[in-house]
Amino acid sequence: MEPPAAGSASDRSADVSASEILGQALGGAARRAGLDPAADASTGRVVWHAMGGWRGVAESVLPGLAFVILYTVSGQNLVLSLAGSVGLAVVFTVIRLLQRSPAGAAFGGLIAAGVAAALALFTGRGEDNFVPGLITNAAYGTAFLVSALVGWSIIGLAVGFLMNEGTAWRKDRRKRRVFFWLAIAWAALFFIRLAVQYPLYLAGEVATLGTLKLIMGLPLFAPLVAVTWLAVRAIYPRRDA
């Protein structure tokens, strides 16, 4: 499979303005996550920063882990399990606010946990606590896949902004190919999660679903961040200090 070639001049004029806006947003998010290809950093440091360090790992893992443990040991007590999960998310957010550290990720996790808990309490089904995550995987997977197939890879848009070349990467066949396959790889990650977790959701296997969600979270995210970082660094020479 080959990445789509750049479109005609008439198509480009309409696409570039929208892609520049999207590229700025994606590039800004990548830079805040420590994923700037222009930066002189080791792969391990970049991956660790992208995960948020120990605090980011804890904020990502512990609320979900608390839900699985409490749900299992309490005899499937949904209220207690959700209270423990959301409670931890609240604690992490409050700690960040007290320390005046960036609380965006913690707030995002708190909102996601709150929405998921509200849905599960409304339906009375523990598996509905995972519906937002399933929707997110479907949406992200579709976005990455479509961006690759139409020739405007999300990875390329972000990197183009970070490297101050806008959409010029689309004129370079090698870069287009790399960004195409990186977007396909990220789409595959989200769709694999969905393919594994959705049948468990339908079967009502709450504890197993929660466990696999944790296993398919950071343990799969981190290696793909490393691959993405190495691939991008390979096609962009390092800037001189």
Protein Blocks (a to p, Z undefined) as FASTA:
>chain_A
ZZdddddfklmmmmmmmmmmmmmmmmmmmmmnopafkbccdfklmmmmmnopjmlmmmmm
mmmmmmmmmmmmnoopaklmmmmmmmmmmmmmmmmmmnopafklmmmmmmmmmmmmmmmm
mnopaklmmmmmmmmmmmmmmmmmmmmmnopafklmmmmmmnonojmmmmpmklmmmmmm
mmmmmmmmmmmmmmmmmmmmmnopaklmmmmmmmmmmmmmmmmmmmmmmmmmmmpccddZ
Z
